[in-house]
Amino acid sequence: MLASDYKLKFELQRKWLNLGFYRTYTSPTLAQQYMYNNSFRWNLKNLDNVLSDNIYASASPQFGRLTLHPSVMLQRIANYIYFDTAAVVQQSNAAIAIFRAGLGLDYYKGKFSTTNQFFLTTTTGPDLIRVPHVFINSRIAFDLLYAKVLFIQTGVELHYKSSYCGDAFMPATQQFHLQDSQLLPGYLIADVFADLRINRVDRKS
């Protein structure tokens, strides 16, 4: 229902601890309510607003050069609106729950540094929100100084996500929709990088 949308957020922040809750109540989009073209036609005025409750917590304890970033998030979604495998709008009567646990790890020593993120995600209820169960980002870097003016940071970035049925795209509606025919395989990507920065040099007169 238009004009009934709202967002509430409460958050408690401490030195290394963060707790929060937020609720959103949002109207269906125009594309979800109305579509008229050569391929799809619908006029849905009876769609309910989507309600989402989110509870989250994160911390950043430090142990010398090592910093940890544990986090948890629990999300409950009611009246979820989605495009089904035929790319047609549907609304779920059953609630969906999403639980995500994460751990970040930062370590610095001398010219060496590494930043890592690990996430595990699981869902309950109708299988309508599909995400990788395992998601990992990792960065390993070394800092170098050449000729006292050229700073070089080189290393490798690693990215991994487990297999899942990702959404398909329907050009006729410009919307993503569910698909069950193709499983996106899990894969690992490694990127080697080198960032250069030159210090400002003052010319002597």
Secondary structure per residue as TSV (DSSP state, phi and psi in degrees):
chain	resnum	aa	ss	phi	psi
A	1	M	-	360.0	121.5
A	2	L	T	-64.3	147.1
A	3	A	T	76.4	2.0
A	4	S	-	-103.8	2.9
A	5	D	-	-67.6	145.2
A	6	Y	E	-158.8	164.9
A	7	K	E	-140.8	127.9
A	8	L	E	-117.0	138.1
A	9	K	E	-143.6	133.2
A	10	F	E	-128.5	136.5
A	11	E	E	-145.5	138.7
A	12	L	E	-117.9	120.8
A	13	Q	E	-117.5	130.3
A	14	R	-	-124.0	-175.1
A	15	K	S	-54.2	-47.0
A	16	W	S	-132.9	12.4
A	17	L	E	-127.1	139.7
A	18	N	E	-135.7	122.4
A	19	L	E	-123.3	143.5
A	20	G	E	-160.3	163.7
A	21	F	E	-146.6	137.3
A	22	Y	E	-146.1	147.7
A	23	R	E	-124.4	136.3
A	24	T	E	-123.1	143.8
A	25	Y	E	-133.6	102.8
A	26	T	E	-123.0	144.9
A	27	S	-	-75.5	155.8
A	28	P	-	-61.1	150.3
A	29	T	-	-74.7	166.5
A	30	L	H	-63.0	-40.1
A	31	A	H	-65.4	-30.9
A	32	Q	H	-74.3	-31.2
A	33	Q	H	-86.5	-34.3
A	34	Y	E	-142.7	131.8
A	35	M	E	-148.8	132.8
A	36	Y	E	-148.3	102.6
A	37	N	S	-150.4	-171.0
A	38	N	S	-68.0	-21.6
A	39	S	S	-105.5	-34.6
A	40	F	-	-135.4	141.1
A	41	R	E	-144.5	122.7
A	42	W	E	-155.7	155.1
A	43	N	E	-141.2	93.5
A	44	L	-	-108.4	101.7
A	45	K	-	-98.5	-4.4
A	46	N	-	-104.3	14.4
A	47	L	-	-71.4	136.0
A	48	D	-	-84.1	157.6
A	49	N	-	-65.1	151.0
A	50	V	E	-91.3	128.4
A	51	L	E	-108.1	128.4
A	52	S	E	-131.0	122.2
A	53	D	E	-109.7	133.0
A	54	N	E	-133.6	126.5
A	55	I	E	-118.6	133.2
A	56	Y	E	-145.0	156.0
A	57	A	E	-149.4	142.7
A	58	S	E	-148.9	156.5
A	59	A	E	-143.2	163.1
A	60	S	-	-142.0	61.6
A	61	P	-	-69.5	144.2
A	62	Q	E	-119.7	134.8
A	63	F	E	-127.9	88.2
A	64	G	T	65.2	-121.2
A	65	R	T	-84.8	-3.3
A	66	L	E	-103.2	129.8
A	67	T	E	-123.4	129.5
A	68	L	E	-103.7	149.9
A	69	H	E	-134.1	70.2
A	70	P	E	-72.3	148.2
A	71	S	E	-154.5	151.8
A	72	V	E	-138.8	149.1
A	73	M	E	-146.2	133.0
A	74	L	E	-124.1	124.4
A	75	Q	E	-125.1	133.5
A	76	R	E	-121.2	126.7
A	77	I	E	-120.1	125.2
A	78	A	E	-113.7	148.6
A	79	N	S	60.8	37.7
A	80	Y	-	-63.5	131.2
A	81	I	E	-104.2	132.4
A	82	Y	E	-148.5	167.1
A	83	F	E	-103.6	123.5
A	84	D	-	-76.7	-171.5
A	85	T	T	-66.4	-17.0
A	86	A	T	-94.5	7.8
A	87	A	S	67.0	27.4
A	88	V	-	-108.7	144.5
A	89	V	E	-68.3	134.8
A	90	Q	E	-137.4	159.2
A	91	Q	E	-128.5	130.8
A	92	S	-	-83.4	136.1
A	93	N	S	-87.0	-17.6
A	94	A	S	-99.6	143.7
A	95	A	-	-76.4	153.3
A	96	I	E	-117.3	134.1
A	97	A	E	-116.4	136.8
A	98	I	E	-124.8	127.5
A	99	F	E	-119.3	129.1
A	100	R	E	-131.7	129.5
A	101	A	E	-118.0	136.1
A	102	G	E	-135.8	158.4
A	103	L	E	-143.9	121.5
A	104	G	E	-103.3	149.2
A	105	L	E	-142.5	117.9
A	106	D	E	-117.6	134.3
A	107	Y	E	-141.5	132.1
A	108	Y	E	-131.1	134.2
A	109	K	E	-154.3	114.9
A	110	G	T	60.1	-123.1
A	111	K	T	-92.5	2.6
A	112	F	E	-104.3	140.4
A	113	S	E	-149.4	150.3
A	114	T	E	-144.9	139.3
A	115	T	E	-128.5	129.0
A	116	N	E	-137.2	144.9
A	117	Q	E	-135.1	130.9
A	118	F	E	-127.6	131.5
A	119	F	E	-132.8	136.1
A	120	L	E	-118.2	130.3
A	121	T	E	-130.3	136.7
A	122	T	E	-138.8	152.2
A	123	T	E	-129.1	152.5
A	124	T	E	-128.8	158.9
A	125	G	S	95.7	-163.4
A	126	P	S	-57.8	142.1
A	127	D	S	-82.8	74.2
A	128	L	-	-116.7	-19.9
A	129	I	S	-115.1	110.3
A	130	R	-	-112.8	120.3
A	131	V	-	-138.2	158.3
A	132	P	-	-61.9	139.4
A	133	H	S	-71.6	-31.0
A	134	V	E	-124.2	131.8
A	135	F	E	-139.8	126.4
A	136	I	E	-135.0	132.6
A	137	N	E	-124.1	135.6
A	138	S	E	-143.7	139.5
A	139	R	E	-134.6	125.3
A	140	I	E	-119.8	126.7
A	141	A	E	-139.3	153.5
A	142	F	E	-128.8	136.3
A	143	D	E	-100.5	132.6
A	144	L	E	-129.1	151.6
A	145	L	E	-125.4	122.9
A	146	Y	E	-116.1	127.8
A	147	A	T	56.5	26.4
A	148	K	T	66.3	-1.0
A	149	V	T	-127.7	-20.1
A	150	L	E	-104.9	110.4
A	151	F	E	-91.1	129.2
A	152	I	E	-124.9	126.1
A	153	Q	E	-116.4	119.0
A	154	T	E	-128.0	155.4
A	155	G	E	170.0	-154.4
A	156	V	E	-140.5	142.7
A	157	E	E	-114.3	132.1
A	158	L	E	-116.6	138.2
A	159	H	E	-136.3	130.2
A	160	Y	E	-139.6	140.0
A	161	K	E	-143.0	144.3
A	162	S	-	-76.7	168.1
A	163	S	-	-69.7	149.3
A	164	Y	B	-166.0	163.9
A	165	C	-	-88.6	93.1
A	166	G	-	-71.3	158.0
A	167	D	-	-68.6	151.4
A	168	A	E	-96.4	167.8
A	169	F	E	-117.7	133.0
A	170	M	E	-106.7	106.7
A	171	P	T	-59.0	-32.3
A	172	A	T	-65.5	-28.4
A	173	T	T	-111.7	-10.0
A	174	Q	T	60.1	35.1
A	175	Q	E	-130.4	151.0
A	176	F	E	-84.9	146.2
A	177	H	E	-141.7	163.7
A	178	L	-	-66.5	148.0
A	179	Q	-	-147.4	144.4
A	180	D	-	-117.9	2.9
A	181	S	S	-91.0	-21.1
A	182	Q	-	-130.7	121.5
A	183	L	-	-92.1	120.4
A	184	L	B	-75.3	119.1
A	185	P	-	-70.8	152.8
A	186	G	-	-71.0	144.0
A	187	Y	E	-152.5	158.6
A	188	L	E	-116.3	131.0
A	189	I	E	-116.0	133.0
A	190	A	E	-123.0	125.1
A	191	D	E	-119.4	122.7
A	192	V	E	-89.4	135.0
A	193	F	E	-135.2	162.1
A	194	A	E	-149.7	116.2
A	195	D	E	-103.4	132.4
A	196	L	E	-115.8	139.9
A	197	R	E	-143.3	127.5
A	198	I	E	-102.0	127.6
A	199	N	-	-68.7	149.1
A	200	R	-	-67.2	132.6
A	201	V	-	-111.7	121.1
A	202	D	-	-85.6	126.6
A	203	R	-	-82.9	129.3
A	204	K	-	-82.0	136.3
A	205	S	-	-83.8	360.0
